[in-house]
Amino acid sequence: MMKRLFSSVVLMAALLFMAAPAVPAEASDYYMGTYSDGTHAYLITQSVSISSRSPYTFQCTVKNAGNYLYYSFYPSNGSPYYRNSEGYHGYVFGGASPVAANIYRFVVNNY
């Protein structure tokens, strides 16, 4: 009796695993906004590397018009601050870079 029950359970589990569709592990690029020169910014999700969540400290890569920009986000005087590979920097929510603010929000809400 126990052998039949065990065999039935194993068979059901095997059928469930075989019937389940494979979920691709793909990274996506998410639109983060438009820079002042009109180019669109896309966050490369697989590039997000979080060092700390309290406060959020992370690095990531953004693609725009075939170029790549590298961003670092870290706290400064209690507020989130950013710096990118083109030399731009400032407080995330200071109004100077809506793209940086969108990146920060996306990472905080999704990671």
C-alpha positions in Angstrom: 0.0 0.0 0.0 2.8 2.5 0.9 4.7 1.6 -2.2 1.7 2.5 -4.4 1.1 5.7 -2.6 4.8 6.7 -2.8 4.9 5.7 -6.5 1.8 7.8 -7.2 3.2 10.8 -5.5 6.5 10.6 -7.4 4.6 10.1 -10.7 2.5 13.2 -10.0 5.5 15.3 -9.1 7.3 14.2 -12.2 4.3 15.0 -14.4 4.0 18.5 -12.8 7.6 19.3 -13.5 7.4 18.1 -17.0 4.3 20.1 -17.7 5.5 23.3 -16.2 6.8 25.7 -18.9 10.4 26.8 -18.7 10.8 30.3 -17.5 13.6 32.1 -19.4 16.1 33.9 -17.2 16.4 37.0 -19.3 17.5 40.5 -18.3 15.6 43.4 -19.6 16.3 47.0 -20.4 13.9 49.4 -18.8 13.2 52.9 -20.0 14.2 55.5 -17.4 13.5 58.7 -19.3 15.1 61.1 -21.7 18.2 63.1 -21.2 18.3 66.8 -22.0 19.9 66.1 -25.4 16.9 64.0 -26.4 18.5 60.5 -26.1 16.5 57.8 -24.3 18.0 56.1 -21.2 17.5 52.4 -20.6 18.6 50.7 -17.3 20.3 47.3 -18.0 18.8 45.3 -15.2 21.5 42.7 -15.1 24.1 45.4 -14.3 22.5 46.4 -11.0 24.9 45.6 -8.2 23.7 46.5 -4.7 26.2 47.0 -1.9 23.7 48.0 0.8 19.9 48.4 1.2 20.1 50.6 4.3 20.7 53.1 2.9 20.6 52.1 -0.7 24.1 52.0 -2.3 24.5 50.5 -5.7 26.0 50.7 -9.2 24.4 50.1 -12.5 24.8 50.7 -16.3 22.5 52.7 -18.5 22.4 52.4 -22.3 21.6 55.4 -24.4 22.0 55.8 -28.2 24.6 52.9 -28.3 26.6 54.4 -25.5 26.9 53.1 -21.9 26.9 55.2 -18.8 28.0 53.9 -15.4 26.2 55.2 -12.4 27.0 55.0 -8.7 24.3 55.8 -6.1 25.3 56.3 -2.4 24.2 58.4 0.6 25.5 61.9 1.1 24.4 64.0 4.1 21.4 61.6 4.6 20.1 61.9 1.0 20.7 59.7 -2.0 23.5 61.0 -4.3 24.6 59.9 -7.8 27.6 60.1 -10.0 28.0 58.9 -13.5 30.8 58.1 -15.9 30.4 61.4 -17.8 31.1 63.3 -14.6 27.6 64.4 -13.8 26.7 64.2 -10.1 24.2 65.5 -7.6 21.4 64.7 -5.3 19.1 62.1 -6.8 16.0 64.1 -6.0 17.5 67.6 -6.5 15.7 68.0 -9.8 18.8 68.1 -12.0 18.5 64.6 -13.3 15.0 63.0 -13.7 16.8 59.9 -15.2 18.9 59.4 -12.0 15.7 59.8 -9.9 13.9 57.2 -12.0 16.8 54.7 -11.8 16.9 55.1 -8.0 13.2 54.6 -7.7 13.2 51.6 -10.0 16.0 49.9 -8.0 14.5 50.6 -4.6 11.0 49.4 -5.7 12.2 46.2 -7.6 15.3 44.9 -5.8 
